Amino acid sequence: MVQQQGFVSIEILAQSFAVTSQTIRRDINSLCEQQLLTRYHGGAGLVSSVENVEYSTRQVLHLEEKQQIARMTAAHIPDHASIFINIGTTTEEIAKALRDHSHLRIITNNLNVAAILRSNPSFEIIIAGGVVRQRDGGITGEATIDFIRQFKVDFGIIGISSIDSDGTLLDFDYHEVRVTQAIIENSRQIFLAADHSKFERCAMVRLGSLTQVNALFTDQPPADHIKEILSAAEVALHTLTGDELAPLSPQNLSE
């Protein structure tokens, strides 16, 4: 109803579903926690497509799922590899999961990632130059993009704010998106890590497509139409339920 109308009052929702206002308020709170709605005085509206949830909130939102995704992603990174890691709370959890690896060379535009990984003496950590965002320690700007383009690494590990129903990858910050696009262009393999709340969430800036990644790491199996996009593009799917989708061969696709 909110998607169709933009805003719906608690009173109308209670009447429509024949429940109490208290029940509707609890349901709205639950949907807000899942970033599916925004609570307003007297009702609920659509989640903003132009502003992300505050960094401190994102740090704890779906934290257990992010930690599990992080361990799963880190298990696919070998020792002695070179990697990009971009901005995001999920990629910060991946950095924590990588601390026991050996002789990694990490290039990042995330000060938090650098701080997390600096405890391992076998790592070489390279921080991109640019403008530091006070709210989350992310580094963006033209200098950041130019710096990223000087490298060609084994793995690009990226997070995302939204995966649209057609497989489009979306985010909120144009400057951050441009840096991640440079990471995608200069990585031999792209690993995308995203929990279930990122699917079909609202965000404004187009980053790219699921078809540009080599593997998607998530906690729950995505919808069938997302699986079809992954299969057609030969993108590996790794989930916490053990539901792994191997890329289809051209022969299988033709059949």
N, C-alpha and C positions, 0 to 999 in steps of 0.2 A: 504493500500500500504506500509506503514512504517512497519507494522508487518511482511509482506512478504519479504521486502527487507532490513530492518534494518535502512536504511537512504534513504530519497528522497529529491531531491533539489526542491527549490521553482519554478524554471523554468519548471521542468518536471511536477510538480503538476498543475501549471497554464495551461500548454498545455493539460494535461489529462482531466481537468475539464472545459476547455474553459472559464477561468475567468482570471482576472488580477492578477499580482503578489501581489498587495496591498490586494486583497481579500484573497489570500492564507496566507499572513502574519497575517491578522486579525484572520483567522480560526486557524492557528497554535498557536497564542497567546491564543486564547480561549481554545484550547485543552491542552495547557501547564498549564493553570490555573486549569484545571480539573485533572492534573497529568496524562494525557493520552499520552502526547508526551513530548520530550525534544527539545528545540530550539537550533539549532547550526547555525554557520555562513553559510548562503546560503541554509538552509533547515531544516529538522526536523528528529529526530531519536527516538528510543525507550527510554522510561523512564528507568533509572538505577534500576537494581534489587539488587544492593549492597549498595546503599546509600539513606537514607531517605531525604525528604525535611527538610530544616533547621527549628529548633524549633520555632523561631520567626515568620516564615512564616506559620507554621502549627497552631499557636495560632489563627490566623485570617482567615485561610482557612476554608470555609464552617462554619463559626462561628455560624450563626443563626441556621443552622440545628443541630449543635452540642448542642446548648443550649436547643433546643426543645427536642432532644433525651434525654438530661440529665434530664429534668423535667419529661419526661415520665418514664425513668428508676427509678428515685428517688421515684416516686409515688408507685412503686412496692416493696419498702423497708420499712418494718414496723419499728416503734420505738422499742427500746430495742433489736436490732439485732446486731450480730457480723459480720463484713465484711472485706474482703481484697479489696484494690483498687490498681491497678498497674500503670505503667508509661503510660502517654499519655495525649494529650490535650483534648480528649473527656472525659476521666475519671476525669480530673481536672474540667471540666464543671459539671460533675455529683457531684463532691465534693461540688461545689457551691450550687447545687440544694438540697443537703442534709443538709445544714446549719440550717434549721428550724426544723429538726427532733429532737427527744429527746432520750437521753441515748443510743447512739450508741457506740459500741466498734470497733474502726477502726484500722486495721493493714495495713501499707502501705510501699512501697519502693519508694515513691515519695515525696520529700521534699515539693513540691508545694502543694500537697494534704494536708499534715500535716499543713502547714501554713494557708490554706484556712479554715480548720475545727477547728482550735484551738480557734476560737472566741466563740464557744459554750461551756459553762462551764459544761454541762451535758455529754459531750463526753469524752471518754477515747481514746487517740490516742497513738498508739505504732508504732515506726519507726524501720524498719528493719536495721540491721547493714550491712556494706559493703562499697564498693567503690562508692563515689558520682561522677556522671558525671557532669562536669562543664556546659555543654551545655544546660541541661534541668532539673537538680536536681534529676535525677533518680539514684537509688541505686541498684547495681548489684554485683554479685560475689558469691563464695561458701559460705561465711558467711551469705549472704542474703538468699540463698536457705535453709541452715541449720536452720536459724531463722524461716522462713515461715513454715517449717515442724514441728515446735513445737506446732502448732495450728490446730484446726479444727473448721471452722467458718460456719455461716449460709449462707452467700452469698459471692461469689467471683465476683467482678465487674472488667471486663477487656476490654481493647481496643485492636485493631489490625491494622496492616498496610495494609493487603491484605486478601481478601477472594477469592480464586481461583475458577474456574468454576466447579471443582469437590468437592467443599466444604472444601478444605484444607485451614487452617489458616496459614498465612505467615507473617514474619516480617524481619527486617534488621539486628538486633543485636542478635548474638547467646547467649550472656550472659543475655540479657533481656528476651529472649525466655525461657531460663531455669528457671528463676524466675517465669514467668507466668505459666509454666508447673507445678511448685510446688504449685502455687495458685489453679490451676484447681484440682490437686490431693487432696487438703486439704480443699475444700469447698463443702458444701452439695448441693448448687445450684450455677450454673455459669450463670451470665448475661453478654452477649457480646453486647457492644454498638459500632456501626460503621455506619458512614454516607455512602451515595450511592457511593462516590468516591473510597471506599475501595474494591468494587467488581471488580474482575478480574484485579487488579493492579499488577504490577511486584514487587516481593520481593523474597529474596533468601532463608531465613531460615524457615524451617517447624516447626510450633508450635504444631499443632494438627489438629482437624477437627471440623466442625460445629456440628457433631454428638455428641461431648463431652459437648456442652452447653445445658442449660435448656431453655433459652430464648434469642432471638435476637431482639435488639432494633435498628431500623434504620429509616431514614426519608422517603424513597420511597420504594414501593413494589419491591422486587428483581425479577430477571428473573424467569421464570417458572421452570427451571431446579434446581434452588436454592430452590424454594418452595417445590419441590418434595423431595429434600434431607432433608429439615426440617421436612416435614410431616412423611417421613419414619422413622426418628429418634425421632419423638415425641417432637420436639423442637417448643416452642411457638414463633410466630412471631408478633411483635408489630411495627406498622409504624405510621407516622404522619398523614397519609391519613385515618386512621381508618381501614386499611386492616389488620385484625388480623387473624392469622392462628392458630387454635387450634390443638394441637397434635392429630393425628389420633389414634384411638383405634386399637388393633390387629385385631378385627373383620372387621373394615373398610378396613384395609390394605389388608386382605385376599380377600375381595370382589373386 
